[in-house]
């Protein structure tokens, strides 16, 4: 069942979203060669807790980190570690959630570590573009198939593929709610977009195929062909009058 939010609830979600977006900026400012993913995770946790919130991911189904931090061919759900040291040319995906006043925010970005290859730079750019192409289709009366189709079409035009095993989702009092928000779809099909919906739109785009495997740690998802992947996500709210991006920091 989709839990539609009223104006007061969306206001609470704006607070959670702002903290989430700001935590991602903390990560951005501290990503450089020689930094461990555990150090980034510690910075993110301290910032979220300083804001009076708690990390949404910490302990979620047993996840040990405050953020999912995934490097290069790792797509999502990478476990922060003091043994993973960022190197010049890496790309790193940071996925963050913050919970406060009864609601979650959820967002992700892909960052370059130092100077990256033109290919990696393009992948990061196109993945963000996929998000915005999807958002162009988030309109009252449209369907989630319109959103997913726009995302996948843009990725395919660039010579990339989208991950289909993992998708976006509703966000609210629970980190994962209905509806499912795939990064692929058929125009005019799927859940109708309604005022009060709050969803995470999150393209996961691969330089090779969209096939993925889960590592033996039970969390980390990697591309099956070991090629690079990128991830870009925001929590958005649909109202009668506008689309609000709750986790974007201007």
BELLINPE-V505396 format. One record per residue. N is the residue number from 1. RES is the residue in three letters. SS is DSSP state (A for helix, B for strand, O for the rest). D_LAST is the distance of its C-alpha to the last C-alpha in Angstrom with 1 decimal. Layout:
BEGIN
n;res;ss;d_last
N;RES;SS;D_LAST
N;RES;SS;D_LAST
END
This chain:
BEGIN
n;res;ss;d_last
1;UNK;O;32.6
2;UNK;B;29.1
3;UNK;O;27.8
4;UNK;O;26.2
5;UNK;O;23.9
6;UNK;O;24.2
7;UNK;A;21.7
8;UNK;A;22.3
9;UNK;A;21.9
10;UNK;A;18.6
11;UNK;A;17.4
12;UNK;A;18.6
13;UNK;A;16.8
14;UNK;A;13.4
15;UNK;A;14.3
16;UNK;A;15.4
17;UNK;A;12.4
18;UNK;A;10.0
19;UNK;A;12.7
20;UNK;A;12.9
21;UNK;A;9.4
22;UNK;A;9.8
23;UNK;A;13.2
24;UNK;A;12.3
25;UNK;A;10.5
26;UNK;A;13.9
27;UNK;A;15.6
28;UNK;A;13.9
29;UNK;A;14.9
30;UNK;A;18.4
31;UNK;O;19.4
32;UNK;O;22.3
33;UNK;O;25.9
34;UNK;O;28.1
35;UNK;O;25.7
36;UNK;B;26.9
37;UNK;A;25.1
38;UNK;A;26.6
39;UNK;A;25.0
40;UNK;A;21.5
41;UNK;A;22.5
42;UNK;A;23.8
43;UNK;A;20.6
44;UNK;A;18.6
45;UNK;A;21.4
46;UNK;A;21.6
47;UNK;A;18.0
48;UNK;A;18.2
49;UNK;A;21.6
50;UNK;A;20.6
51;UNK;O;18.2
52;UNK;O;21.4
53;UNK;O;20.6
54;UNK;B;22.5
55;UNK;B;21.6
56;UNK;O;22.4
57;UNK;O;24.1
58;UNK;O;26.3
59;UNK;O;29.8
60;UNK;A;28.8
61;UNK;A;32.0
62;UNK;A;32.8
63;UNK;O;29.8
64;UNK;O;30.1
65;UNK;O;26.5
66;UNK;O;23.3
67;UNK;B;21.4
68;UNK;B;22.8
69;UNK;B;22.7
70;UNK;B;24.4
71;UNK;B;25.5
72;UNK;O;26.6
73;UNK;O;29.0
74;UNK;B;27.8
75;UNK;B;25.8
76;UNK;B;24.8
77;UNK;O;26.1
78;UNK;O;26.8
79;UNK;B;28.2
80;UNK;O;26.9
81;UNK;O;29.9
82;UNK;O;31.1
83;UNK;O;33.1
84;UNK;O;30.2
85;UNK;B;29.3
86;UNK;O;26.6
87;UNK;O;28.2
88;UNK;O;27.2
89;UNK;O;26.4
90;UNK;O;25.5
91;UNK;B;22.5
92;UNK;B;21.3
93;UNK;B;19.8
94;UNK;B;18.1
95;UNK;B;18.2
96;UNK;B;17.2
97;UNK;B;18.0
98;UNK;B;18.0
99;UNK;B;20.6
100;UNK;B;20.8
101;UNK;O;22.7
102;UNK;O;24.2
103;UNK;B;21.4
104;UNK;B;19.5
105;UNK;B;16.1
106;UNK;B;16.5
107;UNK;B;14.3
108;UNK;B;15.2
109;UNK;B;14.4
110;UNK;B;17.0
111;UNK;B;17.0
112;UNK;B;19.6
113;UNK;O;21.9
114;UNK;O;22.9
115;UNK;O;24.3
116;UNK;O;24.7
117;UNK;O;27.0
118;UNK;A;26.1
119;UNK;A;26.9
120;UNK;A;24.4
121;UNK;A;21.7
122;UNK;A;22.5
123;UNK;A;22.6
124;UNK;A;19.0
125;UNK;A;17.9
126;UNK;A;20.1
127;UNK;A;19.1
128;UNK;A;15.4
129;UNK;A;17.0
130;UNK;A;19.3
131;UNK;A;16.6
132;UNK;A;15.4
133;UNK;A;19.2
134;UNK;A;19.7
135;UNK;A;17.1
136;UNK;A;18.9
137;UNK;O;21.9
138;UNK;O;20.5
139;UNK;O;22.5
140;UNK;O;25.0
141;UNK;O;28.3
142;UNK;O;27.2
143;UNK;B;28.0
144;UNK;A;26.3
145;UNK;A;28.7
146;UNK;A;26.9
147;UNK;A;23.6
148;UNK;A;25.4
149;UNK;A;27.5
150;UNK;A;24.5
151;UNK;A;23.0
152;UNK;A;26.4
153;UNK;A;27.4
154;UNK;A;24.6
155;UNK;A;25.4
156;UNK;A;29.0
157;UNK;A;28.7
158;UNK;O;27.2
159;UNK;O;30.2
160;UNK;O;28.4
161;UNK;B;29.0
162;UNK;B;27.2
163;UNK;O;28.2
164;UNK;O;30.1
165;UNK;O;31.3
166;UNK;O;27.9
167;UNK;O;25.6
168;UNK;B;22.8
169;UNK;B;23.7
170;UNK;B;23.2
171;UNK;O;21.3
172;UNK;O;22.2
173;UNK;O;24.8
174;UNK;O;25.8
175;UNK;O;23.6
176;UNK;O;25.4
177;UNK;B;26.6
178;UNK;B;28.0
179;UNK;B;27.4
180;UNK;B;27.4
181;UNK;B;24.8
182;UNK;O;26.4
183;UNK;O;24.9
184;UNK;O;28.1
185;UNK;O;30.1
186;UNK;O;32.3
187;UNK;O;31.1
188;UNK;O;32.3
189;UNK;O;33.0
190;UNK;O;31.6
191;UNK;O;30.0
192;UNK;B;29.3
193;UNK;O;25.7
194;UNK;O;25.9
195;UNK;O;24.0
196;UNK;O;23.2
197;UNK;O;22.6
198;UNK;B;19.9
199;UNK;B;19.8
200;UNK;B;18.4
201;UNK;B;18.3
202;UNK;B;18.8
203;UNK;B;20.5
204;UNK;B;22.7
205;UNK;B;24.1
206;UNK;B;27.2
207;UNK;O;28.7
208;UNK;O;32.1
209;UNK;O;33.2
210;UNK;O;31.2
211;UNK;O;33.9
212;UNK;B;33.0
213;UNK;B;35.0
214;UNK;B;34.4
215;UNK;O;35.6
216;UNK;O;38.3
217;UNK;O;35.9
218;UNK;O;35.3
219;UNK;O;31.5
220;UNK;O;30.4
221;UNK;B;30.2
222;UNK;B;31.0
223;UNK;B;31.7
224;UNK;O;35.4
225;UNK;O;35.8
226;UNK;O;33.8
227;UNK;O;31.5
228;UNK;O;27.8
229;UNK;B;25.2
230;UNK;B;21.5
231;UNK;B;19.3
232;UNK;B;15.9
233;UNK;B;15.2
234;UNK;B;13.1
235;UNK;B;14.7
236;UNK;B;14.8
237;UNK;B;16.8
238;UNK;B;19.1
239;UNK;O;20.3
240;UNK;O;23.0
241;UNK;O;20.7
242;UNK;O;17.4
243;UNK;B;15.6
244;UNK;B;12.8
245;UNK;B;10.6
246;UNK;O;10.9
247;UNK;O;9.7
248;UNK;O;6.4
249;UNK;O;3.8
250;UNK;O;0.0
END
